[in-house]
């Protein structure tokens, strides 16, 4: 008999279409996940998708993973959060992050400056705005005068989770966040960080985990390798972090090959040790065992990042029946 997970979440990612995200949400309504998370990169707009998903699945939290703090003002994020929380009847978890220099500067035309201070002021402003009271805020980055919402938020305290990679943002997450969102952290490092930080203050620890499940193991492995290769190739912040934590040689080789020939074949340089440390992959039984390792590392809420292997519908059916089939 499968051991029942205490909490489990799903991320319906950027590789899906709008319709596929909504169809997956409908399927999840037959189960009982803790949270459905929706990412935002350069495709689907997050607040719109969260509102739509909230109407497809009831009695389940919905989370933004993540809203970046450069593409919207703090007031606008607070307005969006209040709106989605109203539409979802109080189910929003607001995930905030800094995103990355290419997205912020190249796609949004902003300067990637003062990420720590900016995050701190964003969280403070959003929380003040959600009280419904007029606020006057004088920070080092933002100044607001006599701003108040025209609508009454259903909750004055919407949980705010911070996405983080580097240690300073990790520390800020534990200082001001209700929870933290990790991604692409080797299991050993993840366990050590969680143990150290949770001794300072207990918060909800989530980790979004690249997950590629298939009865055809080789297909699952290739897909997982391609996903890691993509992030190592185009995500400088992840590449630098992984280079400092176990995988310097591998990340250099993957990125060098990317600079020569793109993403065509550099996934072949992703090692099995990288897969084991960073992802959940393989057959259903293998994936269940790998998920336990993230729980044992101290992750309160594993977030299964759905990476379809083959047909989207069939792949998602296999995924949720494996992980959530015992919670219906």
SVG drawing of the C-alpha trace seen along z (x, -y; Angstrom):
<svg xmlns="http://www.w3.org/2000/svg" viewBox="-16 -61 51 63">
<polyline fill="none" stroke="black" stroke-width="0.4" points="0.0,0.0 1.2,-3.5 2.1,-5.7 -0.2,-8.7 1.4,-12.0 0.5,-14.6 0.6,-17.5 1.3,-17.6 0.9,-20.4 1.1,-20.6 2.6,-23.2 0.9,-23.5 3.7,-25.0 4.6,-27.2 5.0,-24.3 1.2,-23.8 -1.4,-25.8 -4.1,-27.8 -6.6,-25.1 -4.3,-22.3 -3.8,-24.1 -7.5,-24.4 -8.2,-20.8 -5.5,-19.6 -7.2,-21.7 -10.5,-20.0 -8.8,-16.6 -7.3,-17.7 -10.7,-18.5 -11.3,-14.8 -8.4,-14.6 -7.3,-16.6 -4.0,-18.5 -3.0,-21.1 -2.3,-23.8 -2.3,-24.3 0.5,-26.6 0.7,-28.6 4.0,-30.0 4.5,-33.1 7.4,-33.5 6.7,-35.1 3.4,-33.4 0.3,-33.2 -0.4,-36.1 -0.5,-34.9 -3.5,-36.6 -5.7,-35.8 -4.8,-32.1 -5.2,-31.9 -8.7,-33.3 -9.6,-30.9 -8.1,-27.9 -9.9,-28.8 -13.2,-28.3 -12.2,-24.9 -11.1,-23.4 -12.8,-24.2 -11.6,-23.9 -7.9,-23.9 -5.4,-26.7 -4.1,-28.4 -0.6,-29.9 1.5,-32.2 4.9,-30.7 6.0,-33.3 4.9,-36.9 8.1,-38.8 8.6,-42.1 9.8,-44.1 6.9,-43.8 4.2,-45.2 4.2,-47.9 3.6,-46.7 0.2,-48.4 -0.8,-46.6 0.3,-43.2 -1.7,-44.0 -4.8,-44.8 -4.3,-41.6 -3.9,-39.5 -7.1,-41.1 -9.0,-40.5 -7.9,-36.8 -8.5,-36.2 -12.0,-37.5 -12.7,-35.4 -11.3,-32.3 -13.1,-32.9 -9.9,-33.2 -7.7,-30.6 -4.7,-32.5 -1.1,-32.0 1.0,-34.9 4.4,-33.7 6.8,-36.5 10.3,-36.4 12.9,-38.6 12.9,-36.5 16.1,-37.0 18.0,-39.7 17.1,-38.6 13.3,-38.6 13.4,-41.8 15.6,-43.8 15.1,-42.3 11.4,-41.4 10.1,-44.1 12.6,-47.0 13.3,-47.5 16.6,-47.6 17.4,-44.6 18.5,-46.6 18.4,-46.2 16.5,-42.8 16.7,-42.3 15.6,-45.8 13.0,-45.8 11.5,-42.5 11.4,-43.7 9.5,-46.9 7.2,-45.0 6.1,-42.6 5.7,-45.4 3.6,-47.5 1.4,-44.5 0.7,-43.6 -0.2,-47.1 -2.5,-47.5 -4.4,-44.3 -5.4,-45.7 -7.8,-47.9 -6.6,-51.0 -5.1,-54.1 -1.3,-53.8 1.5,-56.2 4.8,-54.5 8.2,-56.1 10.9,-53.6 14.2,-53.8 12.7,-52.6 8.9,-53.3 6.9,-56.2 3.1,-55.9 0.7,-58.6 -2.9,-58.0 -3.4,-54.7 -6.2,-52.4 -8.2,-49.7 -11.7,-50.4 -12.6,-46.8 -12.6,-45.0 -10.3,-42.1 -11.8,-38.9 -8.6,-38.4 -6.4,-41.0 -3.5,-38.5 -2.8,-36.6 0.1,-34.2 3.2,-35.5 5.9,-33.0 9.2,-34.1 11.1,-32.3 14.9,-32.3 18.1,-30.9 21.0,-32.7 21.6,-32.8 20.7,-36.4 17.2,-35.9 16.9,-32.6 17.6,-34.6 15.1,-37.3 12.5,-34.6 12.8,-33.3 12.7,-36.9 9.6,-38.1 7.9,-35.3 5.1,-33.0 6.8,-30.4 9.6,-29.8 9.7,-28.4 12.8,-26.5 13.7,-25.3 16.7,-23.4 18.5,-22.8 20.5,-19.6 19.0,-17.3 22.0,-17.5 22.2,-21.3 18.4,-21.5 18.4,-19.4 21.2,-21.4 19.7,-24.7 16.2,-23.8 17.6,-22.3 19.7,-25.4 17.0,-28.0 14.1,-26.2 16.0,-26.4 15.8,-30.2 12.0,-30.4 9.5,-27.9 7.9,-28.7 6.3,-26.6 9.0,-25.1 7.9,-24.3 10.1,-23.1 9.0,-22.9 10.5,-19.7 11.0,-18.9 8.9,-15.7 9.0,-13.5 7.1,-10.3 6.6,-7.5 6.4,-3.8 9.1,-4.2 12.1,-5.0 14.3,-6.2 11.7,-8.8 11.4,-10.1 15.2,-10.4 15.6,-12.3 12.8,-14.7 14.2,-15.4 17.7,-15.9 16.4,-18.3 14.6,-20.3 17.7,-20.6 19.8,-21.5 17.4,-24.3 17.7,-25.9 21.4,-25.5 21.8,-27.0 19.6,-30.1 19.3,-30.6 22.6,-32.1 21.5,-32.3 20.7,-28.5 23.9,-27.7 26.1,-29.7 24.3,-28.1 24.6,-24.6 28.3,-25.2 28.8,-26.1 26.9,-23.1 28.2,-19.8 28.0,-20.4 30.6,-22.9 32.1,-20.6 28.7,-19.5 27.2,-23.0 30.3,-24.3 30.1,-21.5 26.4,-21.9 26.6,-25.7 29.7,-25.5 27.9,-23.1 24.8,-25.4 27.0,-28.3 28.3,-26.1 25.2,-24.3 22.2,-25.5 19.8,-23.1 20.0,-20.4 22.2,-17.9 23.7,-19.4 21.1,-17.6 23.3,-14.5 25.8,-16.1 23.4,-16.1 24.5,-13.3 22.5,-10.8 23.8,-12.3 22.2,-15.7 19.0,-13.9 19.0,-12.2 19.8,-15.3 17.4,-17.7 14.4,-15.9 11.8,-13.2 11.9,-10.9 11.2,-7.4 8.4,-4.9 5.5,-5.6 7.1,-3.5 10.5,-5.1 9.0,-8.6 7.2,-7.8 10.6,-6.7 12.3,-9.9 9.5,-12.1 10.1,-10.6 13.7,-11.9 12.5,-15.5 10.1,-15.0 13.0,-13.6 15.0,-16.6 12.5,-18.7 10.2,-19.9 6.8,-20.5 5.1,-20.9 6.6,-19.2 5.3,-20.9 5.2,-18.5 6.2,-20.5 4.3,-18.7 6.6,-18.1 4.5,-15.9 6.2,-12.9 4.3,-12.2 0.6,-12.9 -0.3,-15.6 -3.6,-14.0 -2.2,-10.5 0.9,-11.8 -1.1,-13.9 -3.4,-11.0 -0.5,-8.8 1.1,-11.5 -1.9,-12.3 -3.1,-8.7 0.4,-7.8 0.8,-10.7 -2.8,-11.5 -4.7,-8.4 -4.9,-7.4 -6.4,-10.8 -9.7,-10.6"/>
</svg>
